[in-house]
């Protein structure tokens, strides 16, 4: 199985439980490891069999922008579910990070793994 990875994708979303978090979108960092359904892209060198990662990033940013969640866990589930539904991906390993949200803490986040079999 092949894994496509994308690192440090910046997405903006209104997220958090405090009033000050909900007034403006926050920039989150998203890391993805996507287990591909097959290796047709590698075997054929044909874009029609590949995950178009420019399209994927654009659509994930749109999902995050229109979604207003209190918990980062819920947004992570939304993003993973979207990927599994819309792309030829068998498994998603997703890490979503908020930066500078707590004093003297660099990052807070969630890491989840979801697959089409679940």
MIKE-223552 format. One record per atom (N, C-alpha, C): residue in three letters; x, y, z. Coordinates in nm, 3 decimals. Layout:
N
@residu:ALA east:X north:Y up:Z
...
! end
This chain:
118
@residu:UNK east:0.085 north:-0.118 up:0.000
@residu:UNK east:0.000 north:0.000 up:0.000
@residu:UNK east:0.089 north:0.124 up:0.000
@residu:UNK east:0.053 north:0.223 up:-0.079
@residu:UNK east:0.126 north:0.349 up:-0.086
@residu:UNK east:0.062 north:0.452 up:0.006
@residu:UNK east:0.145 north:0.543 up:0.056
@residu:UNK east:0.097 north:0.650 up:0.142
@residu:UNK east:0.137 north:0.783 up:0.083
@residu:UNK east:0.038 north:0.867 up:0.059
@residu:UNK east:0.060 north:1.004 up:0.017
@residu:UNK east:0.058 north:1.089 up:0.143
@residu:UNK east:0.159 north:1.175 up:0.160
@residu:UNK east:0.159 north:1.259 up:0.279
@residu:UNK east:0.163 north:1.406 up:0.243
@residu:UNK east:0.097 north:1.486 up:0.325
@residu:UNK east:0.097 north:1.631 up:0.313
@residu:UNK east:0.123 north:1.686 up:0.452
@residu:UNK east:0.213 north:1.783 up:0.463
@residu:UNK east:0.252 north:1.835 up:0.593
@residu:UNK east:0.230 north:1.987 up:0.603
@residu:UNK east:0.195 north:2.028 up:0.723
@residu:UNK east:0.182 north:2.170 up:0.757
@residu:UNK east:0.087 north:2.247 up:0.665
@residu:UNK east:-0.026 north:2.186 up:0.637
@residu:UNK east:-0.130 north:2.254 up:0.560
@residu:UNK east:-0.196 north:2.355 up:0.653
@residu:UNK east:-0.199 north:2.479 up:0.613
@residu:UNK east:-0.265 north:2.581 up:0.694
@residu:UNK east:-0.411 north:2.591 up:0.655
@residu:UNK east:-0.498 north:2.573 up:0.756
@residu:UNK east:-0.641 north:2.588 up:0.733
@residu:UNK east:-0.696 north:2.683 up:0.838
@residu:UNK east:-0.799 north:2.756 up:0.803
@residu:UNK east:-0.861 north:2.851 up:0.894
@residu:UNK east:-1.000 north:2.804 up:0.929
@residu:UNK east:-1.031 north:2.814 up:1.059
@residu:UNK east:-1.163 north:2.772 up:1.106
@residu:UNK east:-1.196 north:2.844 up:1.236
@residu:UNK east:-1.324 north:2.870 up:1.255
@residu:UNK east:-1.370 north:2.917 up:1.386
@residu:UNK east:-1.381 north:2.794 up:1.473
@residu:UNK east:-1.299 north:2.789 up:1.577
@residu:UNK east:-1.294 north:2.671 up:1.661
@residu:UNK east:-1.256 north:2.711 up:1.803
@residu:UNK east:-1.318 north:2.646 up:1.899
@residu:UNK east:-1.287 north:2.673 up:2.039
@residu:UNK east:-1.412 north:2.688 up:2.121
@residu:UNK east:-1.394 north:2.686 up:2.251
@residu:UNK east:-1.507 north:2.697 up:2.343
@residu:UNK east:-1.517 north:2.835 up:2.408
@residu:UNK east:-1.409 north:2.911 up:2.406
@residu:UNK east:-1.410 north:3.043 up:2.468
@residu:UNK east:-1.460 north:3.148 up:2.369
@residu:UNK east:-1.527 north:3.251 up:2.422
@residu:UNK east:-1.581 north:3.357 up:2.337
@residu:UNK east:-1.474 north:3.419 up:2.249
@residu:UNK east:-1.355 north:3.442 up:2.304
@residu:UNK east:-1.248 north:3.506 up:2.226
@residu:UNK east:-1.200 north:3.416 up:2.112
@residu:UNK east:-1.218 north:3.285 up:2.123
@residu:UNK east:-1.180 north:3.194 up:2.015
@residu:UNK east:-1.281 north:3.195 up:1.901
@residu:UNK east:-1.403 north:3.234 up:1.933
@residu:UNK east:-1.511 north:3.223 up:1.836
@residu:UNK east:-1.537 north:3.353 up:1.760
@residu:UNK east:-1.458 north:3.457 up:1.789
@residu:UNK east:-1.479 north:3.584 up:1.721
@residu:UNK east:-1.412 north:3.589 up:1.584
@residu:UNK east:-1.300 north:3.520 up:1.568
@residu:UNK east:-1.227 north:3.519 up:1.442
@residu:UNK east:-1.177 north:3.378 up:1.411
@residu:UNK east:-1.164 north:3.346 up:1.283
@residu:UNK east:-1.105 north:3.216 up:1.249
@residu:UNK east:-0.961 north:3.206 up:1.300
@residu:UNK east:-0.923 north:3.086 up:1.338
@residu:UNK east:-0.786 north:3.057 up:1.380
@residu:UNK east:-0.720 north:2.976 up:1.271
@residu:UNK east:-0.589 north:2.994 up:1.256
@residu:UNK east:-0.514 north:2.913 up:1.162
@residu:UNK east:-0.466 north:2.787 up:1.234
@residu:UNK east:-0.502 north:2.672 up:1.179
@residu:UNK east:-0.462 north:2.542 up:1.231
@residu:UNK east:-0.365 north:2.478 up:1.134
@residu:UNK east:-0.285 north:2.385 up:1.184
@residu:UNK east:-0.195 north:2.308 up:1.098
@residu:UNK east:-0.247 north:2.166 up:1.085
@residu:UNK east:-0.248 north:2.117 up:0.964
@residu:UNK east:-0.301 north:1.985 up:0.932
@residu:UNK east:-0.192 north:1.901 up:0.866
@residu:UNK east:-0.169 north:1.783 up:0.919
@residu:UNK east:-0.078 north:1.684 up:0.859
@residu:UNK east:-0.162 north:1.563 up:0.820
@residu:UNK east:-0.135 north:1.511 up:0.701
@residu:UNK east:-0.210 north:1.396 up:0.652
@residu:UNK east:-0.117 north:1.286 up:0.603
@residu:UNK east:-0.153 north:1.163 up:0.632
@residu:UNK east:-0.098 north:1.044 up:0.568
@residu:UNK east:-0.217 north:0.970 up:0.512
@residu:UNK east:-0.221 north:0.955 up:0.381
@residu:UNK east:-0.334 north:0.894 up:0.313
@residu:UNK east:-0.291 north:0.762 up:0.251
@residu:UNK east:-0.349 north:0.652 up:0.298
@residu:UNK east:-0.321 north:0.521 up:0.240
@residu:UNK east:-0.407 north:0.505 up:0.116
@residu:UNK east:-0.340 north:0.490 up:0.003
@residu:UNK east:-0.411 north:0.489 up:-0.125
@residu:UNK east:-0.473 north:0.353 up:-0.154
@residu:UNK east:-0.583 north:0.356 up:-0.225
@residu:UNK east:-0.658 north:0.234 up:-0.254
@residu:UNK east:-0.580 north:0.140 up:-0.345
@residu:UNK east:-0.499 north:0.196 up:-0.434
@residu:UNK east:-0.418 north:0.114 up:-0.524
@residu:UNK east:-0.298 north:0.195 up:-0.571
@residu:UNK east:-0.219 north:0.138 up:-0.658
@residu:UNK east:-0.099 north:0.204 up:-0.709
@residu:UNK east:-0.110 north:0.236 up:-0.857
@residu:UNK east:-0.232 north:0.254 up:-0.907
@residu:UNK east:-0.250 north:0.282 up:-1.050
@residu:UNK east:-0.175 north:0.407 up:-1.095
@residu:UNK east:-0.170 north:0.510 up:-1.012
@residu:UNK east:-0.099 north:0.632 up:-1.050
@residu:UNK east:0.049 north:0.604 up:-1.072
@residu:UNK east:0.110 north:0.527 up:-0.982
@residu:UNK east:0.251 north:0.495 up:-0.995
@residu:UNK east:0.281 north:0.403 up:-1.112
@residu:UNK east:0.189 north:0.312 up:-1.138
@residu:UNK east:0.211 north:0.216 up:-1.247
@residu:UNK east:0.187 north:0.276 up:-1.385
@residu:UNK east:0.096 north:0.373 up:-1.393
@residu:UNK east:0.058 north:0.428 up:-1.523
@residu:UNK east:0.112 north:0.567 up:-1.549
@residu:UNK east:0.155 north:0.638 up:-1.445
@residu:UNK east:0.199 north:0.777 up:-1.458
@residu:UNK east:0.087 north:0.864 up:-1.515
@residu:UNK east:-0.037 north:0.830 up:-1.477
@residu:UNK east:-0.155 north:0.897 up:-1.529
@residu:UNK east:-0.226 north:0.970 up:-1.415
@residu:UNK east:-0.242 north:1.101 up:-1.430
@residu:UNK east:-0.301 north:1.184 up:-1.327
@residu:UNK east:-0.443 north:1.142 up:-1.289
@residu:UNK east:-0.517 north:1.081 up:-1.380
@residu:UNK east:-0.655 north:1.043 up:-1.349
@residu:UNK east:-0.662 north:0.941 up:-1.235
@residu:UNK east:-0.553 north:0.870 up:-1.208
@residu:UNK east:-0.551 north:0.770 up:-1.101
@residu:UNK east:-0.491 north:0.824 up:-0.971
@residu:UNK east:-0.447 north:0.947 up:-0.973
@residu:UNK east:-0.381 north:1.005 up:-0.855
@residu:UNK east:-0.480 north:1.086 up:-0.772
@residu:UNK east:-0.449 north:1.103 up:-0.645
@residu:UNK east:-0.522 north:1.198 up:-0.561
@residu:UNK east:-0.469 north:1.336 up:-0.599
@residu:UNK east:-0.557 north:1.421 up:-0.646
@residu:UNK east:-0.518 north:1.556 up:-0.683
@residu:UNK east:-0.504 north:1.635 up:-0.553
@residu:UNK east:-0.382 north:1.647 up:-0.504
@residu:UNK east:-0.364 north:1.706 up:-0.372
@residu:UNK east:-0.388 north:1.856 up:-0.370
@residu:UNK east:-0.374 north:1.926 up:-0.482
@residu:UNK east:-0.410 north:2.068 up:-0.486
@residu:UNK east:-0.562 north:2.082 up:-0.464
@residu:UNK east:-0.638 north:1.998 up:-0.530
@residu:UNK east:-0.784 north:1.997 up:-0.514
@residu:UNK east:-0.822 north:1.957 up:-0.371
@residu:UNK east:-0.755 north:1.856 up:-0.318
@residu:UNK east:-0.781 north:1.810 up:-0.182
@residu:UNK east:-0.760 north:1.922 up:-0.081
@residu:UNK east:-0.648 north:1.991 up:-0.090
@residu:UNK east:-0.618 north:2.099 up:0.005
@residu:UNK east:-0.721 north:2.211 up:-0.007
@residu:UNK east:-0.756 north:2.248 up:-0.129
@residu:UNK east:-0.855 north:2.353 up:-0.149
@residu:UNK east:-0.989 north:2.315 up:-0.086
@residu:UNK east:-1.031 north:2.191 up:-0.106
@residu:UNK east:-1.159 north:2.147 up:-0.051
@residu:UNK east:-1.156 north:2.134 up:0.101
@residu:UNK east:-1.044 north:2.087 up:0.157
@residu:UNK east:-1.032 north:2.079 up:0.303
@residu:UNK east:-1.037 north:2.218 up:0.365
@residu:UNK east:-0.974 north:2.314 up:0.301
@residu:UNK east:-0.980 north:2.452 up:0.350
@residu:UNK east:-1.124 north:2.504 up:0.348
@residu:UNK east:-1.199 north:2.469 up:0.245
@residu:UNK east:-1.339 north:2.511 up:0.236
@residu:UNK east:-1.423 north:2.446 up:0.346
@residu:UNK east:-1.401 north:2.317 up:0.370
@residu:UNK east:-1.474 north:2.247 up:0.477
@residu:UNK east:-1.444 north:2.312 up:0.612
@residu:UNK east:-1.317 north:2.337 up:0.638
@residu:UNK east:-1.277 north:2.397 up:0.766
@residu:UNK east:-1.333 north:2.537 up:0.782
@residu:UNK east:-1.336 north:2.613 up:0.673
@residu:UNK east:-1.384 north:2.751 up:0.678
@residu:UNK east:-1.533 north:2.758 up:0.710
@residu:UNK east:-1.610 north:2.666 up:0.653
@residu:UNK east:-1.755 north:2.671 up:0.673
@residu:UNK east:-1.802 north:2.595 up:0.798
@residu:UNK east:-1.710 north:2.521 up:0.859
@residu:UNK east:-1.743 north:2.444 up:0.979
@residu:UNK east:-1.704 north:2.525 up:1.103
@residu:UNK east:-1.795 north:2.536 up:1.196
@residu:UNK east:-1.765 north:2.603 up:1.322
@residu:UNK east:-1.786 north:2.503 up:1.435
@residu:UNK east:-1.677 north:2.450 up:1.483
@residu:UNK east:-1.681 north:2.349 up:1.588
@residu:UNK east:-1.624 north:2.405 up:1.717
@residu:UNK east:-1.669 north:2.350 up:1.827
@residu:UNK east:-1.611 north:2.385 up:1.957
@residu:UNK east:-1.482 north:2.307 up:1.980
@residu:UNK east:-1.481 north:2.182 up:1.940
@residu:UNK east:-1.369 north:2.094 up:1.971
@residu:UNK east:-1.289 north:2.059 up:1.847
@residu:UNK east:-1.157 north:2.058 up:1.864
@residu:UNK east:-1.067 north:2.020 up:1.755
@residu:UNK east:-1.090 north:1.874 up:1.716
@residu:UNK east:-1.133 north:1.792 up:1.812
@residu:UNK east:-1.164 north:1.652 up:1.784
@residu:UNK east:-1.276 north:1.640 up:1.681
@residu:UNK east:-1.377 north:1.725 up:1.694
@residu:UNK east:-1.490 north:1.721 up:1.600
@residu:UNK east:-1.449 north:1.766 up:1.460
@residu:UNK east:-1.367 north:1.870 up:1.452
@residu:UNK east:-1.320 north:1.914 up:1.321
@residu:UNK east:-1.233 north:1.807 up:1.255
@residu:UNK east:-1.151 north:1.739 up:1.333
@residu:UNK east:-1.069 north:1.630 up:1.280
@residu:UNK east:-1.157 north:1.520 up:1.220
@residu:UNK east:-1.264 north:1.485 up:1.289
@residu:UNK east:-1.358 north:1.384 up:1.237
@residu:UNK east:-1.423 north:1.432 up:1.107
@residu:UNK east:-1.462 north:1.559 up:1.102
@residu:UNK east:-1.522 north:1.614 up:0.980
@residu:UNK east:-1.426 north:1.601 up:0.862
@residu:UNK east:-1.301 north:1.639 up:0.882
@residu:UNK east:-1.203 north:1.638 up:0.774
@residu:UNK east:-1.171 north:1.495 up:0.729
@residu:UNK east:-1.151 north:1.405 up:0.824
@residu:UNK east:-1.121 north:1.265 up:0.790
@residu:UNK east:-1.238 north:1.202 up:0.715
@residu:UNK east:-1.359 north:1.225 up:0.762
@residu:UNK east:-1.477 north:1.171 up:0.695
@residu:UNK east:-1.492 north:1.223 up:0.553
@residu:UNK east:-1.465 north:1.351 up:0.534
@residu:UNK east:-1.471 north:1.410 up:0.401
@residu:UNK east:-1.372 north:1.343 up:0.306
@residu:UNK east:-1.249 north:1.325 up:0.352
@residu:UNK east:-1.146 north:1.263 up:0.268
@residu:UNK east:-1.186 north:1.122 up:0.228
@residu:UNK east:-1.231 north:1.043 up:0.324
@residu:UNK east:-1.268 north:0.905 up:0.296
@residu:UNK east:-1.387 north:0.895 up:0.201
@residu:UNK east:-1.477 north:0.991 up:0.209
@residu:UNK east:-1.595 north:0.989 up:0.124
@residu:UNK east:-1.564 north:1.035 up:-0.018
@residu:UNK east:-1.476 north:1.132 up:-0.032
@residu:UNK east:-1.457 north:1.198 up:-0.161
@residu:UNK east:-1.337 north:1.149 up:-0.243
@residu:UNK east:-1.245 north:1.075 up:-0.183
@residu:UNK east:-1.122 north:1.039 up:-0.253
@residu:UNK east:-1.095 north:0.889 up:-0.245
@residu:UNK east:-1.016 north:0.839 up:-0.339
@residu:UNK east:-0.979 north:0.697 up:-0.344
@residu:UNK east:-0.869 north:0.669 up:-0.242
@residu:UNK east:-0.909 north:0.678 up:-0.117
@residu:UNK east:-0.818 north:0.661 up:-0.004
@residu:UNK east:-0.877 north:0.556 up:0.089
@residu:UNK east:-0.796 north:0.460 up:0.132
@residu:UNK east:-0.844 north:0.355 up:0.220
@residu:UNK east:-0.838 north:0.394 up:0.368
@residu:UNK east:-0.734 north:0.472 up:0.403
@residu:UNK east:-0.714 north:0.508 up:0.543
@residu:UNK east:-0.656 north:0.649 up:0.551
@residu:UNK east:-0.699 north:0.723 up:0.653
@residu:UNK east:-0.652 north:0.858 up:0.678
@residu:UNK east:-0.588 north:0.863 up:0.817
@residu:UNK east:-0.464 north:0.908 up:0.821
@residu:UNK east:-0.397 north:0.938 up:0.948
@residu:UNK east:-0.385 north:1.090 up:0.948
@residu:UNK east:-0.457 north:1.155 up:1.040
@residu:UNK east:-0.472 north:1.300 up:1.040
@residu:UNK east:-0.425 north:1.356 up:1.173
@residu:UNK east:-0.348 north:1.462 up:1.166
@residu:UNK east:-0.302 north:1.533 up:1.285
@residu:UNK east:-0.340 north:1.679 up:1.268
@residu:UNK east:-0.417 north:1.732 up:1.363
@residu:UNK east:-0.466 north:1.870 up:1.357
@residu:UNK east:-0.416 north:1.944 up:1.480
@residu:UNK east:-0.354 north:2.059 up:1.458
@residu:UNK east:-0.283 north:2.129 up:1.565
@residu:UNK east:-0.326 north:2.275 up:1.573
@residu:UNK east:-0.352 north:2.321 up:1.697
@residu:UNK east:-0.371 north:2.463 up:1.727
@residu:UNK east:-0.240 north:2.511 up:1.790
@residu:UNK east:-0.194 north:2.626 up:1.747
@residu:UNK east:-0.068 north:2.677 up:1.799
@residu:UNK east:-0.091 north:2.796 up:1.891
@residu:UNK east:-0.007 north:2.805 up:1.994
@residu:UNK east:-0.007 north:2.922 up:2.082
@residu:UNK east:-0.137 north:2.945 up:2.155
@residu:UNK east:-0.211 north:2.841 up:2.181
@residu:UNK east:-0.342 north:2.856 up:2.243
@residu:UNK east:-0.334 north:2.863 up:2.395
@residu:UNK east:-0.229 north:2.804 up:2.452
@residu:UNK east:-0.209 north:2.806 up:2.597
@residu:UNK east:-0.073 north:2.869 up:2.628
@residu:UNK east:-0.064 north:2.941 up:2.739
@residu:UNK east:0.066 north:2.998 up:2.777
@residu:UNK east:0.172 north:2.889 up:2.794
@residu:UNK east:0.286 north:2.910 up:2.734
@residu:UNK east:0.402 north:2.821 up:2.745
@residu:UNK east:0.377 north:2.681 up:2.691
@residu:UNK east:0.280 north:2.670 up:2.600
@residu:UNK east:0.254 north:2.544 up:2.530
@residu:UNK east:0.257 north:2.575 up:2.381
@residu:UNK east:0.348 north:2.511 up:2.309
@residu:UNK east:0.364 north:2.541 up:2.167
@residu:UNK east:0.247 north:2.497 up:2.082
@residu:UNK east:0.198 north:2.376 up:2.107
@residu:UNK east:0.090 north:2.322 up:2.025
@residu:UNK east:-0.003 north:2.235 up:2.109
@residu:UNK east:-0.127 north:2.234 up:2.069
@residu:UNK east:-0.227 north:2.144 up:2.124
@residu:UNK east:-0.297 north:2.083 up:2.003
@residu:UNK east:-0.325 north:1.954 up:2.007
@residu:UNK east:-0.389 north:1.897 up:1.890
@residu:UNK east:-0.443 north:1.759 up:1.913
@residu:UNK east:-0.486 north:1.700 up:1.803
@residu:UNK east:-0.543 north:1.566 up:1.803
@residu:UNK east:-0.487 north:1.490 up:1.684
@residu:UNK east:-0.468 north:1.362 up:1.704
@residu:UNK east:-0.423 north:1.274 up:1.598
@residu:UNK east:-0.520 north:1.158 up:1.590
@residu:UNK east:-0.576 north:1.134 up:1.471
@residu:UNK east:-0.673 north:1.026 up:1.455
@residu:UNK east:-0.637 north:0.942 up:1.333
@residu:UNK east:-0.683 north:0.820 up:1.333
@residu:UNK east:-0.670 north:0.729 up:1.219
@residu:UNK east:-0.810 north:0.674 up:1.190
@residu:UNK east:-0.855 north:0.691 up:1.066
@residu:UNK east:-0.984 north:0.640 up:1.026
@residu:UNK east:-0.969 north:0.568 up:0.892
@residu:UNK east:-1.053 north:0.467 up:0.872
@residu:UNK east:-1.047 north:0.394 up:0.746
@residu:UNK east:-1.187 north:0.368 up:0.694
@residu:UNK east:-1.196 north:0.328 up:0.570
@residu:UNK east:-1.326 north:0.301 up:0.507
@residu:UNK east:-1.391 north:0.179 up:0.569
@residu:UNK east:-1.314 north:0.089 up:0.632
@residu:UNK east:-1.369 north:-0.031 up:0.694
@residu:UNK east:-1.440 north:-0.001 up:0.825
@residu:UNK east:-1.419 north:0.115 up:0.885
@residu:UNK east:-1.480 north:0.146 up:1.015
@residu:UNK east:-1.624 north:0.184 up:1.002
! end
